[in-house]
């Protein structure tokens, strides 16, 4: 049974593994694996812990995590262990984040990451902008991404 709870420092190794494995899938679908940097290399610069972080746990094993920024308006991280994709874990984490955000919520998805884009759109997010620029976390690569928005006043889903 999947349980959601706030991140604890003891979860670091698990979320680093989840990020590193899932980030490769994300990059392979978009800018390429050569842009990969580990969570250990990027967490501080990308402010992973500036807001709130939750983990999904299944029988004491952390299988996913989500983070929102300190303003409670951006979902900044959402990763699930690759062998646990398509089991509803990402959706549960996403809904947890939305429930703790302000009325209007934003996120970004790399172009080509169709699974993530479909998840967000199925929860009522809409693409409001597409732009190309430096890849967040590894600025030596160019990437195209979508900014998505959810207005919880207008969405019947959440």
VENLIN-V847626 format. One record per helix or strand. SS is the DSSP state (helix for helix, strand for strand). FROM is the first residue (numbers start at 0). LEN is the number of residues. If there is no record, write none. Layout:
BEGIN
SS:FROM:LEN  SS:FROM:LEN
END
This chain:
BEGIN
strand:1:5  helix:8:20  helix:32:3  helix:38:4  strand:51:7  strand:60:8  strand:73:7  helix:81:3  helix:88:11  strand:103:7  helix:113:9  strand:125:10  strand:137:14
END
